[in-house]
Amino acid sequence: MKSIPGGGDMHNMKESMDMMQNMMNSPIFQEYMGDPEKLEQRRQMILSNPMIKSMMAGMPEMDEILNDPVKWRETMMAVAEIYKSMGGDLMKSIEYLDNSHVNSPTALDELSEGED
């Protein structure tokens, strides 16, 4: 199994991206993102949970987004679009790395053989 910098492995990363793409394309997710009331319920849930709220507030500008229902909805829609659009390109990159010898244990050995 090939690993990626940071200690992960390609198979798990690819599997995670597949799951994310499937979720983004699911009718339930589309319905959720298209329903302002459901998005507002999530925002209220975060605001009412001190632990989650403090985690989110630690992110730059997130406190402002959390406290503005319009910004919250716009941000959630933008994030969903980013994930959807990057999914295909990111999957191609992962597949390329998975099929290449970049992460192969012998790749560095092959490069260093000519230095003797």
HELIX and SHEET records of a PDB file:
HELIX    1   1 MET A   10  ASN A   25  1                                  16    
HELIX    2   2 PRO A   27  MET A   33  1                                   7    
HELIX    3   3 PRO A   36  SER A   48  1                                  13    
HELIX    4   4 PRO A   50  ALA A   57  1                                   8    
HELIX    5   5 MET A   62  LEU A   66  1                                   5    
HELIX    6   6 PRO A   69  ASN A   99  1                                  31    
HELIX    7   7 PRO A  105  SER A  112  1                                   8    
HELIX    8   8 GLU A  113  GLU A  115  5                                   3    
END                                                                             
